[in-house]
Amino acid sequence: METLKTLVWTDKLTMYNAKLDYQHQTLFKYINEIIEVELITPRSKQFAEILSKITDYGLEHFKEEERLMLDLGFPQDLLQDHVQQHRDYIYQVAMFNTRFYLPNSSNPADVISFLRDWWYKHILRSDMRFSQYLRKQLSS
């Protein structure tokens, strides 16, 4: 089995919002828990529990982030795109969860790869757009 790389928090991921940065770091920690599980096997109870924790915490984070975007008047087209990205993520993770106990279950390495890649890309692209807007609004 290939060794999966853990997520590493760096300054380039910082949004300069303590609450959102903390939530992102917590999500990284949860994803790393899955990666660090000694035996990642389909249908393992430990994997399912951590994936559920990631799903629940991700939903909390999205709610907070979207509320902040609305409160600060983030441009509607960018907000709609951002919310759609969140919905697409939720759908994909829900599909992983749904298939978890089926005979053709999701491959844990694929789940981890999706989570790792999605969060890095989402923070570095979409969230950074909001971060720039956020800093501009707070400095005005």
HUQUIBEL-V71344 format. One line per field, one symbol per residue. phi: phi as a letter, one per 20 degrees, with the letter a starting at -180 (. if undefined). Layout:
# HUQUIBEL-V71344
phi->???
This chain:
# HUQUIBEL-V71344
phi->.ffeefecfcffefemcgfffffffffggffffffeggcecgmffffffffffffffffgffgfffffffgemgggfffffffffffffgfffffgffegdegdfffgfffffggffffgffffdfffffgffgffffef
